[in-house]
C-alpha cells in the first residue's frame, strides 16, 4: 500500500468585485495483489468566498470527476449541493472515492477535475465558465511476480538443488543461504548451490524479478541441512571371536573404506563398502592382531573406527571395548618332548628317548601357544609340571621314577591351560633291590655266621636297540663291631657259586657261611660280641658310590642276654642287640619261658638294679644355656639372660618393666617346666612374673623402687621339668 496526493486550486471573480475559490484535493491508495491492481482515489472539493455569500436559494452543485484517458471517459467521484456558504456561511465541501484500475505494466493515465454549477447562470457565474479542472497523474503501481513453489532437494554433503516457479515471466533469480543476509545471482527454474559445508543447517531464500515490471519478489525461508560425510555411528563392545557389526552413516551410498583401529593404533580391515553397515571381523589374522594389541597382560581394550571417503574426508570415532575369554585365550600345549639328559644312563642306553626310572634325568620340553585361538608364544610366563613351576623352555627331573607327567601353563594374562599328560618311553630296566636278607648265628654261643639273600636284578642289555651294554652284578658283604663305626669288607660273592640269576632275580645258593675277617675279633666270631652286617648289591647303574645296601645286626636262634659295665655305663646284650641303661629291655627279650631259671633270676636282678638308679642320661649346651637329662625323665635347663631397659613404667610408688625376650631352652621339655629366675647383675631389680612354655621363656617382668633408665639386667634361670612322658 502507498499513498500519493494532488490538488487543484482555481480562483475566479464574480463580476468585478466578488472573488471565490474552488479547490480540489485527491489522496491515492493503491493495491497490488497479483490479480487486482488498482488505486483507490479519495477526493475532496471545497468552495469558499471572501466577500459573497451563497444562500440556500442561490447555491449550486459542486462535483469531482476522474477522467480516464484509456477510455476517454469521465467518472463521477463525488457531488453535492452547495448552499449557505461563502462570506456569511463559510466554505462547503464534497468528498468521495473511486477505484481506478491500472494497466498490466502498472501505469494509469487520467486526471481529476472539479466543477461548480450555480443554481442559475445569472447568479455569480464566474468568468471562464462553470467548470474548473486540474490534471494529475496517479502513482505507478508496481507489478510483482508471485512465487508459486519453492523447494530445496537433492542435497549432498556440499550442495543442494533448488526448484521454484512463479505466476509470470521472470528474468532473474537470486539465492541466499543465510536467510537473506547476502544474495547470489543465478538462473533457471532449477539450479544447484555448491560449496556448502557438510552436516550444516542452512536457511535458504530466493528472490525473483518480474520481467515486465523489473520488480523482485522474495520467498519465505526454507531450512535444510547438508548431509554429513560418512562415519561410523554404531561401534558396540564385543568379545574377541564373535561377529562384530559396525553401523555406518552413509545415506548417499558413497564408496568408503572402513578401518578397525586397535587400542595401540594398529589399523585393520580397510574394507570397501557402499552400504550402511559392515559385519565380520572373525578372521584368524584379525583376531590375532587384536589379541596382540592387548600386550602381555591386557585382557580388554577400547577400539576406534576410521571411515575414509576418498580424499574428501576421514572420520575417526571411539568405539566400544573388545575383550577376551579364557576359552580362546588360555595357553594350549602343541607339542612336548621327553628325553634323558643323564650322561651316565645315556652312555648305557645310547637312546635319549628311553627313561630309566630312578636314574635318568628326564628333560621335559613343552611347546605352548600362549592362546588357544591366537598363535602367539611370547606371553607364556611359567609352566607347571606335577606342581613344580618353571619359566625356562624345559625342566629337568633328576632321578625320575615316573613315566607320565602332568603339565600345564599360565600366560601373562593369567589364563591357565588345560592340564595335559605327557609320557616318555620307559626302559625295561628293573630297579635293583634286596627283597630278603638274613645274617644269623646258628647257635647262641657258636662261632659260625651265615647269610642268605634274594633280590631283583635287570638281566638284560641297556642298549635295547643294538642289544649291547649288558648289565652286570656285584654283591659284597661288610661287618663291624657294635662299638666301632668302621666297616670291614668281609668278601664278594661269586655268581653261579654263591648265588644264581634267574629271570631277573638273584638268590643265594642256600645259606652261605661267612668267614670272619682277621681284623674283626681276631678272625673268629665271638658269641659275646655284637656284630652289625650289611649287604651291598651293585650293578652298572648302582655303582659303589650309590649301592643298594641292607643293614642288619645279628640275630640269634633263641633268647639271649648279657649285662656288663664299661666306663661307668651299664650295657645289655639282649638277643644280639646292644642296649644302654634306661632302655626297656623286657620287650626285647621275647619268650622268657625259654630262659633257664638261673638266667631269669640273673636278668631280673640286673634289671631291678639298673632301673632303680637315677643316673644322667644325656647332657648338652648351646648359646642359650645347658641341660641335663636324667634316666627317670627329669630334665634341668639353666643359663643366663641379659636384656636392656630403656625406661621403666610407673605403677603407684614402684616402677616395672615387661621384657619380651623369647629365650629358647637349650633342649625342649615334654611339657611346660617350672622356671625360677633371679637377678645376678646390674642395678637392683626384683623378678615378679615369668611366662614360659615347653620350648622357651617368652617374657620376664621385673620391678624396682625408683626409675633408672638405660640399664642392662642379667638374670639367671633354672627350669625343671620332664623331657619324656
C-alpha positions in Angstrom: 0.0 0.0 0.0 1.1 3.5 -0.8 -0.3 7.0 -0.7 0.0 9.8 -3.2 -1.8 13.2 -3.5 -2.6 16.0 -5.9 -4.5 19.3 -5.6 -6.4 21.6 -7.9 -6.8 25.3 -7.0 -8.9 27.5 -9.1 -9.6 31.2 -8.4 -12.2 33.4 -10.2 -14.2 36.5 -9.8 -17.8 37.1 -10.0 -18.4 40.3 -11.7 -15.7 42.8 -10.9 -15.8 42.7 -7.2 -16.5 39.3 -5.9 -13.8 36.6 -5.6 -14.4 33.0 -4.8 -12.1 29.9 -4.8 -12.8 26.5 -6.0 -10.2 23.9 -4.8 -9.9 20.1 -5.1 -7.7 17.6 -3.2 -7.0 13.9 -4.0 -5.3 11.2 -2.0 -4.4 7.8 -3.5 -4.0 4.4 -2.1 -3.0 1.6 -4.4 -3.4 -2.2 -4.2 -1.3 -4.7 -6.0 -2.1 -8.3 -5.2 -1.3 -10.0 -8.5 -4.9 -10.5 -9.6 -6.2 -6.9 -8.8 -4.0 -3.9 -9.3 -5.9 -0.7 -8.6 -5.8 2.7 -6.9 -8.4 4.0 -4.6 -8.8 7.7 -5.2 -10.3 9.8 -2.3 -11.2 13.3 -3.4 -12.4 16.5 -1.6 -13.7 19.7 -3.4 -14.2 22.9 -1.5 -16.0 26.1 -2.4 -15.2 29.3 -0.5 -15.8 33.1 -1.0 -14.4 36.0 0.9 -16.9 38.7 0.0 -20.1 37.0 -1.1 -22.4 34.5 0.4 -24.5 31.8 -1.2 -27.8 31.3 0.4 -29.9 28.2 0.1 -31.6 29.6 -2.9 -28.6 30.7 -4.9 -26.1 27.9 -4.4 -25.1 25.3 -6.9 -23.7 21.8 -7.5 -20.1 21.1 -6.5 -18.7 17.9 -8.3 -15.5 15.9 -8.7 -14.7 13.8 -11.7 -12.0 11.3 -12.8 -11.1 11.3 -16.4 -9.7 8.0 -17.6 -7.5 8.5 -20.7 -7.7 4.8 -21.7 -11.4 5.0 -22.1 -11.7 8.8 -22.7 -14.4 8.6 -20.1 -15.3 10.8 -17.1 -16.4 9.1 -14.0 -18.1 11.0 -11.1 -16.2 10.7 -7.9 -18.5 12.9 -5.7 -21.0 15.8 -6.0 -23.2 17.8 -3.7 -25.5 20.9 -3.4 -23.6 23.8 -2.1 -25.9 26.3 -0.2 -25.2 28.7 2.6 -21.5 29.1 2.1 -19.3 32.0 1.4 -18.7 35.1 3.4 -21.5 34.6 5.8 -21.6 30.9 6.0 -18.0 29.7 5.4 -16.7 27.1 2.9 -18.5 24.0 1.7 -17.0 20.7 0.6 -18.0 17.4 -1.0 -16.0 14.1 -0.6 -15.9 10.8 -2.4 -13.7 7.9 -3.6 -13.4 5.7 -6.6 -11.3 2.6 -7.6 -9.1 3.2 -10.7 -7.6 0.1 -12.3 -4.1 0.2 -13.8 -2.6 -1.2 -16.9 -0.8 -4.5 -16.9 2.5 -2.7 -16.5 1.3 -0.8 -13.5 0.7 2.5 -15.3 -2.5 4.5 -15.5 -3.4 7.7 -17.4 -6.1 10.3 -16.4 -6.8 13.2 -14.3 -9.4 14.7 -11.9 -11.3 17.9 -12.2 -13.8 19.8 -10.1 -17.0 21.6 -11.3 -19.3 24.0 -9.8 -22.6 24.6 -11.4 -24.5 27.6 -10.0 -28.2 27.4 -9.4 -28.8 29.8 -12.3 -26.5 31.3 -14.9 -27.3 34.7 -13.7 -26.1 34.1 -10.2 -22.4 34.6 -9.6 -21.3 32.9 -12.7 -17.6 33.0 -12.8 -15.6 34.3 -15.6 -14.4 31.5 -17.9 -17.3 29.2 -17.3 -18.6 26.9 -14.6 -16.1 24.1 -15.0 -12.7 24.4 -13.5 -10.3 21.5 -13.8 -6.7 20.4 -13.0 -4.8 17.4 -14.2 -2.9 15.0 -12.0 -1.3 11.6 -12.7 -1.8 8.6 -10.4 1.1 6.8 -8.9 2.6 3.9 -10.8 1.5 0.7 -9.3 4.4 -1.9 -9.1 3.6 -5.4 -10.5 5.3 -8.3 -8.6 5.7 -11.9 -9.5 4.1 -14.4 -7.2 6.4 -17.4 -6.3 4.1 -20.4 -6.6 6.6 -23.1 -5.5 10.0 -23.2 -3.8 11.7 -26.4 -2.6 15.3 -27.4 -1.7 16.1 -31.0 -2.5 18.7 -33.5 -3.8 21.1 -32.5 -1.0 24.6 -33.9 -0.7 27.4 -33.1 1.7 28.2 -29.8 0.0 25.3 -29.0 -2.3 21.5 -28.7 -2.7 19.2 -28.4 -5.7 16.6 -25.6 -5.7 13.4 -25.9 -7.6 11.0 -22.9 -8.0 8.2 -21.5 -10.1 6.2 -18.2 -10.4 2.9 -17.0 -11.9 4.6 -14.8 -14.5 7.7 -14.5 -16.5 10.8 -13.6 -14.5 14.1 -12.7 -16.0 16.4 -13.0 -12.9 16.7 -15.1 -9.8 19.0 -14.9 -6.7 19.5 -17.3 -3.8 20.6 -16.8 -0.2 21.9 -19.4 2.2 21.8 -17.2 5.2 18.2 -16.1 5.4 18.7 -13.1 3.1 21.8 -11.6 4.6 23.5 -11.9 1.2 22.5 -12.9 -2.3 24.0 -14.7 -5.2 22.6 -14.3 -8.8 21.9 -17.4 -10.7 19.4 -18.5 -13.4 16.9 -21.2 -14.2 13.9 -22.7 -12.5 16.2 -25.4 -11.2 19.8 -24.7 -10.0 22.4 -26.3 -7.8 24.0 -24.5 -4.9 27.6 -25.8 -4.4 30.3 -25.1 -1.9 28.3 -25.8 1.2 29.7 -27.2 4.4 28.8 -30.8 5.3 26.5 -31.5 8.2 25.4 -27.9 8.4 21.9 -26.4 8.6 21.1 -23.5 6.2 18.2 -21.1 5.9 17.6 -20.8 2.1 15.7 -18.0 0.3 15.2 -17.0 -3.4 14.4 -13.6 -4.9 12.9 -13.4 -8.4 12.5 -10.4 -10.7 9.3 -9.9 -12.8 10.3 -9.3 -16.4 7.7 -6.5 -17.3 7.9 -4.5 -14.1 11.5 -5.4 -13.2 10.3 -5.7 -9.6 11.5 -8.5 -7.3 9.7 -10.9 -5.0 11.4 -12.6 -2.1 10.4 -16.1 -0.9 9.9 -17.4 2.6 12.7 -19.3 4.4 13.3 -23.0 3.6 15.5 -24.6 6.2 17.6 -27.6 5.1 20.8 -29.4 6.2 23.5 -30.9 4.1 24.5 -34.5 4.7 27.4 -35.3 6.9 30.3 -37.2 5.4 30.2 -40.9 6.0 31.2 -42.0 9.6 30.6 -44.9 12.0 27.5 -44.4 14.0 27.4 -47.7 15.9 30.5 -49.4 17.3 29.4 -51.8 20.1 31.6 -53.7 22.6 32.3 -57.3 21.6 34.2 -60.4 22.7 37.1 -61.5 20.5 36.0 -64.3 18.3 32.4 -63.1 18.0 31.0 -61.4 14.9 31.2 -57.6 15.1 28.7 -55.4 13.2 29.5 -51.7 12.7 26.8 -49.2 11.8 27.9 -46.7 9.1 26.2 -43.3 8.4 26.3 -43.4 4.5 22.9 -42.1 3.2 24.2 -41.4 -0.3 25.9 -44.8 -0.7 29.4 -43.4 -1.0 32.2 -45.8 -1.7 34.2 -45.7 1.5 36.9 -47.7 3.4 36.3 -48.8 6.9 39.2 -49.5 9.3 39.2 -51.1 12.8 41.8 -49.4 14.9 43.2 -51.3 17.9 44.0 -49.7 21.3 47.6 -49.4 20.2 46.7 -47.6 16.9 47.1 -50.6 14.5 44.7 -50.2 11.6 43.0 -53.4 10.5 40.5 -54.2 7.7 40.2 -51.3 5.2 37.2 -53.0 3.6 35.4 -51.0 0.8 31.7 -50.7 1.1 28.8 -48.6 -0.1 26.2 -49.6 2.4 25.3 -48.6 5.9 26.8 -51.5 7.9 29.7 -54.0 7.9 29.8 -57.3 9.7 32.6 -59.9 10.4 35.9 -59.3 12.0 36.3 -63.0 12.8 39.3 -64.0 10.6 42.3 -65.6 12.3 44.6 -62.8 11.1 42.3 -60.1 12.5 41.8 -61.8 15.9 45.5 -62.5 16.3 46.3 -58.8 15.6 43.7 -57.6 18.0 44.8 -60.1 20.7 48.4 -59.0 20.4 47.4 -55.3 20.7 46.4 -56.1 24.3 50.0 -56.6 25.2 51.4 -59.2 27.5 48.9 -58.7 30.4 45.8 -56.9 29.0 42.5 -58.7 28.5 40.5 -55.9 27.1 40.9 -52.6 25.2 38.9 -49.8 23.5 38.9 -49.7 19.7 38.2 -46.9 17.2 36.6 -46.9 13.8 38.1 -44.9 10.9 36.0 -44.2 7.8 37.7 -42.8 4.7 35.8 -41.2 1.8 38.4 -40.9 -0.9 40.5 -37.8 -0.5 37.5 -35.9 0.8 37.0 -36.8 4.4 38.3 -39.1 7.2 36.3 -39.7 10.3 37.6 -41.4 13.5 35.2 -42.2 16.4 35.7 -44.1 19.6 34.1 -47.5 19.7 33.3 -49.9 22.5 35.7 -52.4 24.1 37.0 -55.7 22.9 37.7 -58.4 25.4 39.0 -61.9 25.6 37.6 -65.1 27.1 39.5 -67.9 28.9 38.4 -70.4 26.3 40.1 -68.6 23.4 43.0 -67.1 25.3 44.3 -69.8 27.6 47.5 -71.5 26.6 47.5 -74.7 24.6 50.2 -77.4 24.5 51.2 -78.0 20.9 54.0 -80.5 21.5 56.1 -81.9 24.3 59.3 -84.0 24.2 60.6 -86.1 27.0 64.3 -87.1 26.8 67.0 -88.4 29.1 69.9 -86.0 29.5 71.8 -88.0 32.2 75.2 -88.8 30.6 75.6 -91.9 32.7 72.4 -93.5 31.6 72.8 -92.2 28.0 76.1 -94.0 27.8 74.4 -97.2 28.7 71.2 -96.9 26.6 72.6 -94.9 23.6 69.0 -93.7 23.3 67.8 -90.3 24.8 64.2 -91.2 24.3 64.4 -94.0 26.8 63.9 -93.2 30.5 65.3 -95.4 33.2 63.2 -95.0 36.3 65.1 -93.8 39.3 68.2 -92.9 37.3 67.5 -90.9 34.2 67.3 -87.1 34.2 64.1 -86.5 32.3 64.1 -83.3 30.4 60.6 -82.2 29.7 60.4 -79.6 26.8 56.8 -78.4 26.2 55.9 -76.1 23.4 52.9 -73.9 24.1 50.8 -71.5 22.2 50.1 -68.6 24.5 46.4 -68.7 23.5 44.0 -71.3 22.1 42.9 -69.1 19.1 46.0 -66.9 18.5 49.4 -68.4 17.7 51.4 -66.2 20.0 54.0 -67.7 22.3 55.8 -64.8 23.9 53.5 -64.3 26.9 53.7 -67.8 28.4 55.3 -66.8 31.8 55.5 -70.2 33.5 54.6 -73.8 33.2 53.7 -76.3 35.9 54.9 -79.9 35.9 53.5 -82.0 38.7 53.3 -79.0 40.9 56.7 -77.5 40.0 56.7 -74.1 38.3 59.4 -73.2 35.7 59.8 -70.4 33.2 62.6 -71.8 31.1 61.9 -73.7 27.9 62.4 -77.0 29.7 62.6 -78.6 33.1 64.9 -81.4 34.2 63.6 -84.1 36.6 66.5 -85.8 38.4 66.3 -89.5 39.1 62.8 -89.6 37.9 60.7 -92.5 38.8 57.7 -91.5 36.6 56.8 -92.4 33.0 53.9 -89.9 32.7 53.9 -86.3 33.7 51.1 -83.8 34.2 51.8 -80.4 32.7 50.0 -77.0 32.3 50.9 -73.4 31.5 49.9 -70.0 32.6 50.3 -67.0 30.3 50.9 -63.4 31.4 47.1 -62.6 31.0 46.7 -65.1 33.9 44.8 -67.7 31.9 45.6 -71.3 32.7 45.8 -74.0 30.1 44.1 -77.4 30.5 46.3 -80.0 32.2 47.9 -82.4 29.7 49.6 -85.7 30.3 52.9 -86.3 28.6 54.8 -89.6 28.6 58.3 -90.8 27.9 59.5 -94.2 26.7 60.2 -96.3 29.7 63.3 -98.5 29.6 62.7 -102.1 30.6 65.3 -101.8 33.4 64.2 -103.4 36.6 65.4 -101.5 39.7 67.9 -103.3 41.7 66.6 -104.4 45.1 67.2 -106.6 48.1 63.9 -108.4 48.8 65.2 -110.5 51.7 68.4 -110.9 53.6 69.2 -112.7 56.9 72.5 -112.7 58.7 72.4 -115.0 61.7 74.4 -117.0 64.2 73.1 -120.6 64.0 73.7 -121.2 67.7 73.8 -118.5 70.5 77.4 -119.5 71.6 78.6 -120.8 68.3 81.4 -119.4 66.1 79.5 -119.6 62.8 77.9 -116.7 60.9 75.6 -117.3 57.9 73.7 -115.3 55.4 71.1 -115.9 52.7 69.6 -113.2 50.4 67.4 -112.6 47.4 66.6 -109.7 45.2 65.6 -108.2 41.8 68.1 -107.5 39.0 67.9 -106.4 35.4 69.5 -109.2 33.5 69.5 -107.6 30.1 71.1 -105.1 27.7 70.9 -101.3 28.3 71.2 -100.6 24.6 68.0 -102.4 23.7 68.2 -101.4 20.0 71.6 -102.8 19.3 71.5 -105.4 22.1 74.7 -104.1 23.7 75.9 -102.9 27.0 74.7 -105.8 29.2 74.1 -105.2 32.9 76.4 -106.8 35.5 76.1 -107.6 39.2 78.4 -107.4 42.2 77.4 -108.5 45.7 79.6 -107.6 48.7 79.2 -108.1 52.5 80.6 -106.0 55.3 80.8 -106.3 59.1 81.7 -104.1 62.1 81.6 -104.5 65.8 78.9 -102.6 67.6 81.4 -100.4 69.4 83.1 -99.4 66.1 82.0 -97.2 63.3 84.3 -98.7 60.7 83.0 -101.3 58.3 85.3 -104.1 57.1 84.8 -105.8 53.7 84.0 -109.4 54.5 84.0 -110.6 50.9 82.5 -110.6 47.5 80.0 -113.4 46.5 80.6 -115.2 43.2 77.8 -115.8 40.6 77.0 -119.5 40.0 78.9 -120.3 43.2 77.4 -118.2 45.9 74.3 -117.1 44.1 72.4 -117.7 40.9 70.5 -115.3 38.5 67.2 -116.5 37.0 64.5 -114.4 35.2 65.8 -111.0 36.5 66.2 -112.3 40.1 69.3 -113.2 42.0 69.3 -115.6 45.0 71.9 -117.0 47.3 72.7 -120.7 46.7 71.3 -121.7 50.1 72.8 -120.5 53.3 76.3 -119.1 53.0 78.9 -119.4 55.8 80.7 -116.2 56.4 84.4 -116.2 57.3 85.3 -113.6 60.0 87.9 -111.1 58.7 91.2 -111.2 60.6 90.7 -107.6 61.7 87.4 -108.5 63.4 87.6 -110.5 66.7 91.0 -111.9 65.6 89.3 -113.7 62.7 86.9 -115.7 64.9 83.2 -115.0 65.5 82.8 -114.3 69.3 79.3 -115.1 70.6 79.7 -112.5 73.3 80.3 -109.7 70.7 77.6 -107.8 68.9 78.1 -107.5 65.2 76.5 -105.3 62.5 76.3 -106.6 59.0 75.4 -105.0 55.7 74.9 -106.5 52.2 75.9 -104.3 49.2 74.5 -105.0 45.8 75.9 -103.1 42.8 75.1 -103.2 39.0 76.1 -100.9 36.1 73.8 -98.1 37.4 74.2 -98.6 41.1 77.9 -98.0 41.4 79.9 -98.4 44.5 79.1 -94.7 45.3 75.4 -95.5 45.2 74.9 -99.1 46.1 71.8 -100.9 47.3 72.6 -101.8 50.9 70.9 -103.9 53.5 71.9 -103.4 57.2 71.3 -105.9 60.0 72.7 -106.7 63.4 73.0 -110.4 64.2 70.0 -112.5 65.3 70.4 -115.5 67.5 68.2 -118.6 67.4 66.9 -118.3 71.0 66.6 -115.7 73.8 69.9 -114.5 75.0 71.3 -111.6 77.1 74.4 -110.3 78.8 74.9 -107.4 81.2 78.1 -105.6 81.9 79.5 -102.2 82.9 82.0 -100.3 80.8 83.2 -96.7 81.6 80.6 -96.4 84.3 77.8 -97.2 81.9 75.6 -100.3 82.1 75.0 -102.3 78.8 72.8 -105.2 78.0 73.2 -107.6 75.1 69.7 -108.9 74.5 69.1 -111.2 71.6 72.1 -109.8 69.9 71.1 -106.2 70.4 73.1 -103.8 72.5 71.0 -101.8 74.9 72.3 -98.9 77.1 71.0 -98.3 80.6 67.5 -96.9 80.8 66.1 -98.7 77.8 63.1 -101.1 78.2 64.7 -104.5 77.9 61.7 -106.6 78.8 60.1 -106.1 75.4 63.2 -107.1 73.6 63.8 -110.3 75.5 60.9 -112.2 74.0 59.8 -115.5 75.5 61.2 -115.6 79.0 59.9 -119.2 79.3 62.8 -120.4 77.2 65.3 -119.0 79.7 66.7 -121.2 82.4 65.8 -120.4 86.0 69.3 -119.1 86.7 69.2 -116.8 83.6 65.8 -115.5 84.6 66.9 -114.7 88.1 70.1 -113.0 86.9 68.1 -111.0 84.4 65.5 -109.8 86.9 68.2 -108.9 89.4 70.1 -106.9 86.8 67.0 -105.1 85.5 66.0 -104.1 89.0 69.4 -102.8 89.8 69.7 -100.6 86.7 66.1 -99.3 86.7 66.4 -98.4 90.4 69.2 -95.9 89.7 68.6 -92.2 88.9 71.5 -91.5 86.6 72.3 -88.9 84.0 71.1 -90.0 80.6 72.3 -87.0 78.5 73.9 -83.6 78.8 74.4 -80.7 76.4 74.7 -77.0 75.9 74.3 -74.2 73.3 74.3 -70.4 73.3 71.0 -70.4 75.3 72.3 -72.5 78.3 72.9 -76.1 79.4 70.7 -79.0 80.0 70.9 -82.4 81.9 68.5 -85.3 81.2 68.0 -87.9 83.8 67.0 -91.5 83.2 63.8 -91.1 85.0 62.6 -88.5 82.5 63.6 -85.4 84.5 65.4 -82.6 82.8 67.0 -79.4 84.1 67.9 -76.4 81.9 69.9 -73.4 83.2 71.6 -70.3 81.9 71.7 -66.5 81.9 69.6 -63.9 80.1 70.6 -60.3 79.5 68.3 -57.5 78.2 68.3 -53.7 78.1 65.8 -51.5 79.9 65.4 -48.1 78.3 62.7 -46.7 80.6 60.5 -48.0 83.4 56.7 -47.8 83.7 55.3 -46.2 86.8 52.8 -48.1 88.9 51.9 -46.3 92.1 55.1 -46.0 94.1 57.1 -48.6 92.2 58.4 -49.0 88.6 58.1 -52.1 86.4 59.3 -53.3 83.0 57.9 -56.2 80.9 60.8 -57.7 78.8 59.6 -59.8 75.8 62.7 -62.0 75.3 61.6 -65.3 73.6 64.6 -67.1 75.0 64.7 -70.8 73.8 65.7 -73.5 76.2 68.8 -75.4 75.2 66.6 -78.5 74.9 62.8 -78.7 74.7 60.7 -80.1 77.6 57.9 -82.6 77.1 55.5 -80.2 79.0 56.0 -76.7 80.4 58.5 -76.8 83.2 58.8 -74.9 86.5 61.0 -71.8 86.0 62.9 -69.8 88.6 64.6 -66.5 87.6 67.0 -64.4 89.8 68.8 -61.1 89.2 72.5 -61.5 89.2 73.8 -58.3 87.6 73.1 -54.6 87.1 71.0 -52.4 89.4 68.7 -53.9 91.9 65.5 -55.3 90.4 63.1 -58.0 91.5 61.6 -60.6 89.2 57.9 -60.9 89.9 56.5 -62.7 86.9 57.8 -65.3 84.3 55.9 -66.5 81.2 57.1 -69.7 79.6 56.1 -72.9 77.7 57.8 -76.2 76.8 60.3 -74.6 74.4 61.1 -71.1 75.7 60.8 -68.3 78.2 58.7 -65.7 76.4 58.5 -62.8 78.9 60.1 -61.7 82.2 58.6 -58.9 84.3 60.8 -57.0 86.8 60.3 -54.1 89.2 62.3 -51.7 91.4 61.5 -48.8 93.8 62.7 -45.9 91.5 63.3 -45.1 87.9 66.7 -46.0 86.4 66.8 -45.6 82.7 69.0 -47.2 80.0 70.4 -50.1 82.0 71.3 -53.7 81.3 69.9 -56.5 83.5 71.4 -60.0 83.7 69.2 -62.7 85.1 69.9 -66.4 85.8 67.3 -69.0 85.3 66.8 -72.7 86.1 63.9 -74.7 84.6 63.0 -78.2 85.9 60.5 -80.5 84.1 60.1 -83.7 82.1 61.9 -84.4 78.9 59.8 -87.6 78.2 56.4 -88.8 79.3 
